[in-house]
Amino acid sequence: MLQKYEERLIEIKRMLQELGSEVVMAAERSLGGMENLDISRFDSAKTLLKNVETSANAIDNEIVVTLALFGPEAKDLRKLVAFLKITNEMVKIAENIRGFSKRMANHLQSDISFNALHEYSTHLCKSAVKAVTLSIETIEVTDKEILEDVYRKVKVEESKSDDLYSILEKNILIDIAKSVEQSGDYIQMLSTMRKLERMADRSVNIVQLMIFARVGGEMKTY
């Protein structure tokens, strides 16, 4: 019985890592699209994520069945609950990547000049992607000190993304003042950049959940 439970746990972790790898790859494609202003890379990022919901549902179903069959307690229960919540965070990050990629493709084909916003937008995208990548890597981590170190690194990227978004917001508001007739397009641009900031926020949640799974304590994400 114990062996079967351990086998299920290994399979759940493998599925979670596979889903995480797809999310990271899509995030990197979107970063490549931002760096090179390449619409094809944004399209590629969206394509990579077409089966995310199906994969997440399969993981959730496996977790629920495992909970029902084995009734794990203490550390094992924490781990499965954390994994269940992490799949949701990954789906949300995937939604942000898809939305960002779709909107960026549209922005690049619009009449708005993106040159003035390109530098800070690219830095924001880099911080978001780095936060996502670091957070997904924690699924493999078992050491408490390493987890806490990664948490600090992800928090740094989250803070950077907040600062970069604020700079972009200020710059876009200046552009709106100069070109009122395009204000709607600029507001849409700001909304697009917000999706990157949210990716960093979700990444913090994932690391917090992994700390909860490994160490225990208070559940900080809901």
PyMOL commands that set and color helices and strands:
alter all, ss='L'
color gray80, all
select helices_A, chain A and resi 2-36+39-48+52-70+74-108+115-140+144-178+180-215
alter helices_A, ss='H'
color red, helices_A
deselect
rebuild
show_as cartoon
